[in-house]
């Protein structure tokens, strides 16, 4: 992480936005509350002064001041505890390791909120005081009225504003923290919590329900005292009215709390479950399931979340299966490479130069198999097979072919070897995946060739003339007791023989056209006449590159193996 980027100060724009938002969140409800309080005192002022309710006003004022001070202390405690709790959480749960210098910078940035909060609250209080004084003077109230009502009005207004200011502050801090850590490329951990939804709903219902009830209770109580002094109500009825007022207050507060608790639990309980499930998913547990017990939007979200979990679980399972397949392919690739003849073995033969290019269709394993080795003192055996199918199944067949081929090495004649392979594969292995093959024995002055369902191979003389090579018999594993034939062909220095599997010509381009045997034969003749046969590795690569360019974006449709042999 860039340290200079981490240590940059909070921008002035962020501070101004924060201060303006906090001031607005305090002033808006504060002005409304002070106007309501002023209207109340103005309405009852004449009756209270007329009947000299100074003791009642004094007593009510003392109670109000005590309650207001306790409320202010509680509210400020909430605000500052929220700040310090946020600070602690951010330090503990930031998903990036910070050094000491970065942590100190982070603390300074977070603690810089405190003087701004104090400044805004004091400024809001002063503005409210001025507004109240201006209102009182504008309506021509006397000094006694202002002194008696000013302090209570200001405290009540500020107290009422502290609660929404607290929630507004929390929202602003949340917005600031997210933006700040996005700027420094840090991610805030999910354990850093802000005000829960249940608390917001509960507080909203309580304030919305209790404040009107308290206002009505205070107004009715003052009205009751006024009526009692004026002699409109006797003591007995007044006592009953007082009891009824208190009971109504208790019932109203109880209903308000119960409603707040019910609605907060109705919304918060499923959200809490949803949050818990999401936390489990974030921790890697995909076996969780959320009960969709609700028919509203939350129930719909729960069902959608369950569907998402099922899809993620299926995707993870599929990914695990792919990983297992990849692991099995790695093992199969290593095993198959171990049974194929390595270049250092066939490049050291005397009298012949041999080059092989082997490209599985999937790039890992395939159904092509080749084996090149000395059998006897003066014979080099080149064996090429092509199992039907692709991928893992065809690769397993090549393992069986390798095992059978090694058991047949005591038979020199290619036709005898094919007869042995055919009978053994049918009677002993009982394989169902058939394969074609060709085998050529290289001698000093001639070659012996036999095929088993394999395509026609190419023998090209030094001058560039092709020699027709018999295709041979049926593929192995299909016909029991089948008799294969071998044929000898003379060989001279410079002659080239090209062995290949059907994947060298059974390839298709984007238009659906097949490469074809004729195209392959024409291309090989052209390349050999141009002198590419002098370097068999270049010849093989050129042939394969032409096939690959023909297929284009489609890619290989079958395994490709090309074995080039030149008589030295």
C-alpha positions as CSV (number, residue, x, y, z in Angstrom):
1,X,0.0,0.0,0.0
2,X,1.1,3.5,-0.7
3,X,2.0,5.1,2.7
4,X,1.6,8.6,1.4
5,X,-1.8,7.8,0.2
6,X,-2.7,6.3,3.6
7,X,-1.5,9.2,5.6
8,X,-3.3,12.0,3.7
9,X,-5.6,14.2,5.8
10,X,-9.3,14.4,5.6
11,X,-10.2,16.7,2.8
12,X,-11.8,20.0,3.6
13,X,-14.7,19.2,1.4
14,X,-15.5,16.1,3.5
15,X,-15.3,18.1,6.7
16,X,-17.6,20.8,5.4
17,X,-20.1,18.2,4.1
18,X,-20.0,16.5,7.5
19,X,-20.5,19.7,9.5
20,X,-23.3,21.0,7.2
21,X,-25.1,17.7,7.5
22,X,-24.8,17.5,11.2
23,X,-25.9,21.1,11.6
24,X,-28.9,20.5,9.4
25,X,-29.8,17.3,11.3
26,X,-29.8,19.3,14.6
27,X,-31.4,22.6,13.4
28,X,-34.3,21.2,11.4
29,X,-36.1,19.3,14.3
30,X,-34.8,21.8,16.8
31,X,-36.5,24.8,15.2
32,X,-39.8,22.9,14.9
33,X,-39.7,21.7,18.5
34,X,-39.0,25.2,19.9
35,X,-41.8,26.7,17.9
36,X,-44.2,24.0,19.3
37,X,-43.0,24.6,22.8
38,X,-43.4,28.4,22.4
39,X,-46.9,28.0,21.1
40,X,-47.7,25.9,24.1
41,X,-46.4,28.4,26.6
42,X,-48.0,31.2,24.8
43,X,-51.4,29.5,24.9
44,X,-51.3,28.8,28.6
45,X,-49.4,31.9,29.6
46,X,-52.4,34.1,30.4
47,X,-54.1,31.6,32.5
48,X,-51.0,30.6,34.4
49,X,-50.1,34.2,35.3
50,X,-53.7,35.1,36.0
51,X,-54.2,32.4,38.6
52,X,-50.7,32.7,39.9
53,X,-49.5,29.1,39.2
54,X,-46.0,30.2,40.0
55,X,-45.3,27.2,42.3
56,X,-46.6,24.8,39.7
57,X,-44.5,26.4,37.0
58,X,-41.5,26.4,39.2
59,X,-42.0,22.7,40.1
60,X,-42.5,21.7,36.5
61,X,-39.5,23.7,35.5
62,X,-37.3,22.0,38.0
63,X,-38.5,18.5,36.9
64,X,-38.0,19.5,33.2
65,X,-34.5,20.8,33.8
66,X,-33.5,17.6,35.6
67,X,-34.9,15.4,32.9
68,X,-33.4,17.5,30.2
69,X,-29.9,17.4,31.8
70,X,-30.1,13.7,32.1
71,X,-31.2,13.4,28.5
72,X,-28.4,15.6,27.3
73,X,-25.8,13.6,29.2
74,X,-27.3,10.3,27.9
75,X,-27.4,11.6,24.3
76,X,-23.8,12.9,24.4
77,X,-22.6,9.7,26.0
78,X,-24.2,7.8,23.1
79,X,-22.6,10.0,20.6
80,X,-19.1,9.8,22.0
81,X,-19.3,6.1,22.9
82,X,-20.3,5.5,19.3
83,X,-17.3,7.4,18.1
84,X,-14.9,5.5,20.3
85,X,-16.6,2.2,19.5
86,X,-16.2,2.9,15.8
87,X,-12.6,3.8,16.4
88,X,-11.9,0.5,18.2
89,X,-13.7,-1.6,15.6
90,X,-11.9,0.0,12.7
91,X,-8.5,-0.6,14.4
92,X,-9.3,-4.2,15.1
93,X,-11.0,-5.3,11.9
94,X,-9.5,-3.4,9.0
95,X,-8.6,-6.1,6.5
96,X,-5.1,-4.7,5.9
97,X,-2.0,-4.9,8.0
98,X,-1.1,-1.4,9.2
99,X,2.2,-0.2,10.6
100,X,2.3,2.0,13.7
101,X,2.6,5.2,11.7
102,X,-0.5,4.4,9.7
103,X,-2.5,3.4,12.8
104,X,-1.6,6.8,14.5
105,X,-2.7,8.6,11.4
106,X,-6.0,6.7,11.4
107,X,-6.7,7.5,15.1
108,X,-6.0,11.2,14.5
109,X,-8.5,11.2,11.6
110,X,-11.2,9.5,13.6
111,X,-10.7,11.6,16.8
112,X,-10.8,14.8,14.7
113,X,-14.6,14.3,14.6
114,X,-14.9,15.2,18.4
115,X,-14.1,18.9,18.2
116,X,-16.4,19.3,15.2
117,X,-19.2,17.6,17.0
118,X,-18.8,19.9,20.1
119,X,-18.6,23.0,17.8
120,X,-21.7,22.1,15.9
121,X,-23.8,21.3,19.0
122,X,-22.8,24.6,20.7
123,X,-23.4,26.5,17.5
124,X,-26.8,24.9,17.2
125,X,-27.7,25.8,20.8
126,X,-26.7,29.4,20.2
127,X,-28.7,29.6,17.0
128,X,-31.7,28.1,18.8
129,X,-31.4,30.7,21.6
130,X,-31.3,33.6,19.1
131,X,-34.3,32.2,17.2
132,X,-36.3,31.9,20.5
133,X,-35.3,35.4,21.6
134,X,-36.2,36.9,18.2
135,X,-39.6,35.2,18.2
136,X,-40.4,36.3,21.8
137,X,-39.4,39.9,21.2
138,X,-41.1,40.0,17.8
139,X,-44.5,39.0,19.4
140,X,-44.0,41.6,22.2
141,X,-43.5,39.3,25.1
142,X,-42.4,40.8,28.4
143,X,-39.1,40.0,30.2
144,X,-40.9,37.8,32.8
145,X,-42.2,35.6,30.0
146,X,-38.8,35.3,28.2
147,X,-36.9,34.5,31.5
148,X,-39.5,32.0,32.5
149,X,-39.8,30.1,29.2
150,X,-36.5,30.8,27.5
151,X,-34.3,28.4,29.4
152,X,-36.8,25.5,29.3
153,X,-37.6,26.0,25.6
154,X,-33.9,26.0,24.7
155,X,-33.1,22.9,26.7
156,X,-36.2,21.0,25.5
157,X,-35.5,21.9,21.9
158,X,-31.8,20.9,22.1
159,X,-32.7,17.6,23.9
160,X,-35.3,16.7,21.2
161,X,-32.7,17.4,18.5
162,X,-30.0,15.3,20.1
163,X,-31.7,12.0,19.3
164,X,-32.1,12.6,15.5
165,X,-28.7,14.3,15.5
166,X,-27.3,11.0,16.9
167,X,-28.7,9.0,14.1
168,X,-27.7,11.6,11.6
169,X,-24.2,11.6,13.0
170,X,-24.0,7.8,12.7
171,X,-25.1,7.9,9.1
172,X,-22.6,10.7,8.3
173,X,-19.8,8.8,10.0
174,X,-20.7,5.7,8.0
175,X,-20.7,7.6,4.8
176,X,-17.4,9.3,5.6
177,X,-15.7,6.0,6.7
178,X,-16.7,4.2,3.5
179,X,-15.6,7.0,1.3
180,X,-12.3,7.6,3.2
181,X,-11.2,4.0,3.1
182,X,-12.2,3.7,-0.6
183,X,-9.8,6.6,-1.2
184,X,-6.9,4.8,0.5
185,X,-7.7,1.4,-1.0
186,X,-8.7,-0.2,2.3
187,X,-11.7,-2.4,3.0
188,X,-13.7,-2.1,6.2
189,X,-14.4,-5.4,7.8
190,X,-18.0,-6.6,8.0
191,X,-17.8,-6.7,11.8
192,X,-17.7,-2.9,11.9
193,X,-21.3,-2.3,12.8
194,X,-23.3,0.9,12.8
195,X,-26.8,1.4,14.3
196,X,-28.9,-1.8,13.9
197,X,-32.2,-1.5,12.0
198,X,-34.0,-2.8,15.1
199,X,-32.7,0.1,17.2
200,X,-33.7,2.7,14.6
201,X,-37.2,1.3,14.2
202,X,-37.7,1.0,18.0
203,X,-36.4,4.5,18.7
204,X,-38.6,6.0,15.9
205,X,-41.7,4.3,17.2
206,X,-41.0,5.2,20.8
207,X,-40.2,8.9,20.0
208,X,-43.1,9.1,17.6
209,X,-45.5,7.6,20.1
210,X,-44.3,8.8,23.5
211,X,-43.6,12.5,22.6
212,X,-47.2,13.2,21.5
213,X,-48.6,11.3,24.5
214,X,-46.4,13.3,26.9
215,X,-47.4,16.6,25.2
216,X,-51.1,15.7,25.5
217,X,-50.6,14.6,29.1
218,X,-48.8,17.8,30.1
219,X,-51.4,19.9,28.3
220,X,-54.3,18.1,29.9
221,X,-52.6,18.3,33.3
222,X,-52.2,22.0,33.0
223,X,-55.7,22.3,31.7
224,X,-57.0,20.3,34.7
225,X,-55.1,22.6,37.1
226,X,-56.5,25.6,35.4
227,X,-60.1,24.3,35.5
228,X,-59.6,23.3,39.2
229,X,-58.4,26.8,40.1
230,X,-61.2,28.4,38.2
231,X,-63.7,26.2,40.2
232,X,-65.1,24.3,37.3
233,X,-64.1,20.9,38.7
234,X,-64.4,19.7,42.3
235,X,-61.7,17.8,44.1
236,X,-63.2,14.3,43.8
237,X,-63.7,14.6,40.0
238,X,-60.3,16.1,39.7
239,X,-58.7,13.2,41.5
240,X,-60.5,10.7,39.2
241,X,-59.4,12.8,36.2
242,X,-55.8,12.7,37.5
243,X,-55.9,8.9,37.9
244,X,-57.5,8.5,34.5
245,X,-54.8,10.7,33.0
246,X,-52.0,8.7,34.6
247,X,-53.6,5.4,33.5
248,X,-54.0,6.8,30.0
249,X,-50.4,7.8,30.0
250,X,-49.3,4.4,31.2
251,X,-51.4,2.7,28.6
252,X,-50.2,5.0,25.9
253,X,-46.6,4.5,26.7
254,X,-47.1,0.7,27.0
255,X,-48.8,0.6,23.6
256,X,-46.1,2.7,22.1
257,X,-43.3,0.5,23.5
258,X,-45.2,-2.7,22.5
259,X,-45.8,-1.4,19.0
260,X,-42.2,-0.3,18.7
261,X,-40.9,-3.7,20.0
262,X,-43.3,-5.6,17.7
263,X,-42.4,-3.8,14.5
264,X,-38.7,-3.7,15.3
265,X,-38.7,-7.5,15.9
266,X,-40.9,-8.1,12.8
267,X,-38.3,-6.4,10.6
268,X,-35.2,-6.9,12.6
269,X,-35.6,-10.7,13.3
270,X,-35.6,-11.8,9.7
271,X,-32.9,-9.2,8.9
272,X,-30.8,-10.6,11.7
273,X,-31.2,-14.1,10.4
274,X,-30.3,-12.9,6.9
275,X,-27.2,-11.1,8.3
276,X,-26.2,-14.2,10.1
277,X,-26.6,-16.4,7.0
278,X,-24.6,-13.9,4.9
279,X,-21.9,-14.0,7.5
280,X,-21.8,-17.8,7.4
281,X,-21.6,-17.6,3.6
282,X,-18.8,-15.0,3.9
283,X,-17.0,-17.5,6.2
284,X,-17.2,-20.2,3.6
285,X,-20.2,-22.2,4.9
286,X,-22.5,-23.0,2.0
287,X,-24.6,-25.5,3.9
288,X,-26.7,-22.9,5.6
289,X,-30.3,-22.2,4.6
290,X,-32.6,-19.4,5.5
291,X,-36.2,-20.3,6.4
292,X,-38.6,-18.2,4.3
293,X,-41.2,-17.7,7.0
294,X,-42.5,-14.4,5.6
295,X,-44.6,-13.6,2.7
296,X,-43.5,-10.0,2.3
297,X,-40.4,-8.6,0.6
298,X,-38.1,-10.1,3.3
299,X,-39.5,-13.5,2.6
300,X,-38.9,-13.0,-1.1
301,X,-35.3,-11.9,-0.4
302,X,-34.9,-15.0,1.8
303,X,-36.1,-17.3,-1.0
304,X,-33.9,-15.5,-3.5
305,X,-30.9,-15.9,-1.1
306,X,-31.6,-19.7,-0.8
307,X,-31.7,-20.0,-4.5
308,X,-28.5,-18.1,-4.8
309,X,-26.9,-20.4,-2.2
310,X,-28.0,-23.4,-4.1
311,X,-26.5,-22.1,-7.3
312,X,-23.3,-21.2,-5.6
313,X,-23.2,-24.6,-3.9
314,X,-23.7,-26.3,-7.3
315,X,-21.1,-24.0,-8.8
316,X,-18.6,-24.9,-6.1
317,X,-19.4,-28.6,-6.4
318,X,-18.8,-28.3,-10.2
319,X,-15.6,-26.5,-9.6
320,X,-14.5,-29.2,-7.2
321,X,-15.3,-31.8,-9.8
322,X,-13.4,-29.9,-12.4
323,X,-10.5,-29.7,-10.1
324,X,-10.6,-33.5,-9.5
325,X,-10.8,-34.1,-13.2
326,X,-7.8,-31.8,-13.7
327,X,-5.9,-33.7,-11.1
328,X,-6.8,-37.0,-12.7
329,X,-5.8,-35.6,-16.1
330,X,-2.5,-34.6,-14.6
331,X,-1.9,-38.1,-13.4
332,X,-3.1,-39.6,-16.7
333,X,-0.9,-37.3,-18.7
334,X,2.2,-38.3,-16.7
335,X,1.3,-42.0,-17.1
336,X,0.7,-41.7,-20.8
337,X,3.9,-39.8,-21.4
338,X,5.7,-42.5,-19.6
339,X,4.5,-45.2,-22.0
340,X,5.2,-43.2,-25.2
341,X,8.7,-43.4,-26.6
342,X,10.8,-40.4,-25.6
343,X,12.8,-38.5,-28.3
344,X,16.2,-39.4,-26.8
345,X,15.5,-43.0,-27.6
346,X,14.4,-42.8,-31.3
347,X,16.8,-40.0,-32.3
348,X,19.8,-42.2,-31.6
349,X,19.1,-44.9,-34.1
350,X,21.7,-45.5,-36.9
351,X,20.6,-45.6,-40.5
352,X,17.4,-43.7,-40.0
353,X,16.3,-40.3,-38.8
354,X,13.0,-40.2,-37.0
355,X,10.9,-37.3,-35.7
356,X,7.5,-37.4,-34.0
357,X,4.9,-34.7,-33.3
358,X,2.1,-35.7,-30.9
359,X,-0.8,-33.3,-30.1
360,X,-3.8,-34.6,-28.1
361,X,-7.1,-32.9,-28.9
362,X,-7.6,-31.6,-25.4
363,X,-3.9,-30.8,-25.0
364,X,-3.5,-33.3,-22.2
365,X,-4.2,-36.9,-23.0
366,X,-5.6,-38.7,-26.1
367,X,-6.1,-41.9,-27.9
368,X,-3.0,-41.9,-30.1
369,X,-0.1,-44.3,-29.1
370,X,3.3,-44.8,-30.6
371,X,6.3,-47.0,-29.8
372,X,9.7,-47.0,-31.5
373,X,12.4,-49.4,-30.5
374,X,15.0,-51.9,-31.6
375,X,13.8,-55.5,-32.0
376,X,16.7,-57.7,-32.9
377,X,20.1,-56.7,-34.1
378,X,19.1,-54.9,-37.3
379,X,15.5,-54.0,-37.1
380,X,13.8,-50.8,-35.8
381,X,10.1,-51.3,-35.1
382,X,7.8,-48.2,-35.4
383,X,4.3,-48.9,-34.0
384,X,1.4,-46.4,-34.3
385,X,-2.1,-46.9,-33.0
386,X,-5.3,-44.8,-32.8
387,X,-8.0,-45.7,-30.3
388,X,-11.6,-44.6,-31.0
389,X,-12.8,-41.7,-29.0
390,X,-11.0,-38.9,-27.2
391,X,-9.8,-37.9,-23.8
392,X,-9.6,-40.1,-20.7
393,X,-11.4,-43.2,-22.1
394,X,-9.2,-43.3,-25.2
395,X,-6.1,-42.7,-23.1
396,X,-7.0,-45.7,-20.9
397,X,-7.2,-47.8,-24.1
398,X,-3.7,-46.7,-25.0
399,X,-2.5,-48.1,-21.7
400,X,-3.9,-51.5,-22.8
401,X,-2.4,-51.1,-26.2
402,X,1.0,-50.5,-24.7
403,X,0.8,-53.5,-22.4
404,X,-0.2,-55.8,-25.4
405,X,2.4,-54.3,-27.7
406,X,5.2,-55.1,-25.2
407,X,4.0,-58.6,-24.9
408,X,4.1,-59.0,-28.7
409,X,7.6,-57.9,-29.2
410,X,8.8,-61.5,-29.5
411,X,7.0,-61.5,-32.8
412,X,9.1,-59.6,-35.4
413,X,6.6,-59.7,-38.4
414,X,4.1,-56.9,-38.1
415,X,1.2,-59.1,-39.4
416,X,1.9,-61.7,-36.7
417,X,2.0,-59.0,-34.0
418,X,-1.4,-57.7,-35.2
419,X,-2.9,-61.2,-35.1
420,X,-1.6,-61.6,-31.5
421,X,-3.0,-58.2,-30.5
422,X,-6.4,-58.9,-32.1
423,X,-6.9,-62.3,-30.4
424,X,-5.5,-61.1,-27.0
425,X,-7.7,-58.0,-27.0
426,X,-10.9,-59.9,-27.9
427,X,-10.3,-63.0,-25.7
428,X,-8.4,-61.7,-22.7
429,X,-9.1,-58.0,-22.3
430,X,-12.5,-58.2,-23.9
431,X,-12.2,-54.5,-24.8
432,X,-15.1,-52.6,-26.4
433,X,-13.1,-49.6,-27.5
434,X,-11.6,-50.6,-30.9
435,X,-8.4,-49.2,-32.4
436,X,-6.6,-49.0,-35.6
437,X,-2.8,-49.5,-36.0
438,X,0.1,-49.7,-38.4
439,X,3.5,-51.1,-37.9
440,X,6.7,-50.7,-40.0
441,X,10.0,-52.6,-39.4
442,X,13.0,-50.7,-40.7
443,X,15.8,-52.7,-42.1
444,X,19.0,-51.7,-44.0
445,X,17.6,-52.0,-47.5
446,X,13.9,-52.5,-47.1
447,X,10.9,-51.9,-44.8
448,X,8.1,-54.3,-43.8
449,X,4.7,-52.7,-43.4
450,X,1.3,-53.9,-42.1
451,X,-1.9,-52.1,-41.3
452,X,-4.9,-52.8,-39.2
453,X,-7.8,-50.5,-40.2
454,X,-5.3,-47.6,-40.5
455,X,-5.5,-44.9,-43.2
456,X,-3.1,-45.2,-46.2
457,X,0.4,-44.0,-45.2
458,X,2.8,-42.2,-47.4
459,X,6.2,-43.4,-48.8
460,X,8.0,-40.8,-50.9
461,X,11.1,-41.5,-52.9
462,X,14.1,-39.3,-52.9
463,X,13.0,-37.7,-56.2
464,X,9.6,-36.9,-54.8
465,X,7.6,-39.8,-56.4
466,X,5.0,-41.3,-54.0
467,X,4.7,-45.0,-53.5
468,X,1.3,-46.6,-52.9
469,X,1.3,-48.4,-49.5
470,X,-1.4,-51.0,-48.8
471,X,-3.9,-50.0,-46.1
472,X,-3.8,-53.6,-44.7
473,X,-6.5,-55.4,-42.7
474,X,-9.4,-54.7,-40.4
475,X,-9.2,-52.7,-37.2
476,X,-8.2,-54.6,-34.0
477,X,-10.9,-55.9,-31.7
478,X,-13.7,-56.3,-34.2
479,X,-13.1,-59.6,-36.0
480,X,-11.7,-62.7,-34.2
481,X,-9.3,-65.1,-36.0
482,X,-8.6,-62.4,-38.6
483,X,-5.4,-62.9,-40.8
484,X,-3.3,-59.8,-41.3
485,X,-0.7,-59.4,-44.1
486,X,2.7,-57.7,-44.3
487,X,4.4,-56.3,-47.4
488,X,8.0,-55.4,-48.1
489,X,9.0,-52.1,-49.8
490,X,12.6,-51.3,-50.9
491,X,14.1,-48.3,-49.2
492,X,17.0,-46.1,-50.4
493,X,18.9,-43.1,-48.9
494,X,16.7,-40.0,-48.9
495,X,13.4,-41.8,-49.0
496,X,10.9,-40.5,-46.6
497,X,7.9,-42.4,-45.0
498,X,5.2,-40.4,-43.2
499,X,3.0,-42.2,-40.6
500,X,0.0,-40.5,-39.2
501,X,-3.3,-41.0,-37.5
502,X,-6.7,-40.0,-39.0
503,X,-6.6,-36.8,-36.9
504,X,-4.1,-35.4,-39.4
505,X,-6.8,-35.1,-42.1
506,X,-10.2,-35.4,-40.2
507,X,-10.2,-31.8,-39.1
508,X,-12.8,-29.2,-39.9
509,X,-12.8,-25.4,-40.4
510,X,-15.4,-22.9,-39.5
511,X,-17.3,-23.6,-42.7
512,X,-17.6,-27.3,-41.9
513,X,-15.2,-28.3,-44.6
514,X,-12.9,-31.2,-43.9
515,X,-9.1,-31.0,-44.4
516,X,-9.1,-34.4,-46.2
517,X,-6.6,-37.1,-47.2
518,X,-6.0,-35.7,-50.6
519,X,-5.1,-32.2,-49.2
520,X,-2.8,-33.9,-46.7
521,X,-1.0,-36.0,-49.4
522,X,-0.7,-33.0,-51.7
523,X,0.8,-30.9,-48.9
524,X,3.3,-33.5,-47.9
525,X,4.5,-34.0,-51.5
526,X,4.9,-30.3,-51.9
527,X,6.8,-29.9,-48.7
528,X,9.1,-32.9,-49.4
529,X,9.9,-31.6,-52.9
530,X,10.8,-28.2,-51.5
531,X,13.5,-29.7,-49.3
532,X,11.8,-29.7,-45.9
533,X,12.4,-33.4,-45.6
534,X,16.1,-32.6,-44.9
535,X,14.9,-31.5,-41.4
536,X,12.1,-33.8,-40.3
537,X,11.3,-31.7,-37.2
538,X,10.6,-28.6,-39.4
539,X,8.6,-30.8,-41.8
540,X,6.4,-32.1,-38.9
541,X,5.9,-28.7,-37.4
542,X,5.0,-27.2,-40.9
543,X,2.5,-30.0,-41.5
544,X,0.9,-29.5,-38.1
545,X,0.8,-25.7,-38.4
546,X,-1.0,-26.0,-41.7
547,X,-3.6,-28.2,-40.1
548,X,-4.0,-25.8,-37.2
549,X,-4.4,-22.8,-39.4
550,X,-7.1,-24.7,-41.4
551,X,-9.2,-25.3,-38.2
552,X,-8.9,-21.7,-37.2
553,X,-10.7,-20.7,-34.0
554,X,-12.5,-24.1,-33.8
555,X,-9.3,-25.9,-32.8
556,X,-8.5,-29.6,-33.1
557,X,-11.3,-32.0,-33.5
558,X,-9.1,-35.1,-33.0
559,X,-5.7,-36.2,-31.7
560,X,-2.9,-35.6,-34.2
561,X,0.3,-37.8,-34.4
562,X,2.8,-37.5,-37.2
563,X,5.9,-39.7,-37.5
564,X,8.4,-38.8,-40.2
565,X,11.1,-41.4,-41.1
566,X,14.0,-40.7,-43.5
567,X,16.6,-43.3,-44.7
568,X,20.1,-41.9,-44.2
